């Protein structure tokens, strides 16, 4: 009987100590946020950031075996941390994306200095960064070339 009680307490302890990583995101993880479908987008560069709760619902979804992918997510540096500069964020992505097969797009007249456009096959990735007081905001937008380019105005990162 005593052994059963010890085992029960041990199981309850282990179950209660589960690894809940959703708290790292800053907001609950929505069902349409499947970041594992984007191994070629270096989301690991966003460590030290959390999902921006003021930017709306993040989207990271792939359908048709990954033939159609859509990513629209905004991050903000944690409130207790001094945010890095917009240029530092863009430099990190500029260092990582070419290794993942992305090609830097040419800067256009309507493009902010705080954003980068990258292409790969028939996809376009827009990375935008901005400061909001002490906090740094970053928005990643991936879609088909035409869709992402048309939505390249990224106001959430430029508050």
Buried (B, 14 or more C-beta within 10 A) or exposed (E): EEEEEEEEEEEEEEEEEEEEEEEEBBBEBBEEBBBEBBEBBBBEBBEEBBBBBEBEEBBBBBEEEEEEBBBBBBBBBBEEEEBBEBEEBBBBBBEBBEEEEBEEBEEEEEBBEBBBBBBBEEBBBBBBBBBBEEBBBBBBBBBBBEBBBEEBEBEBBBB
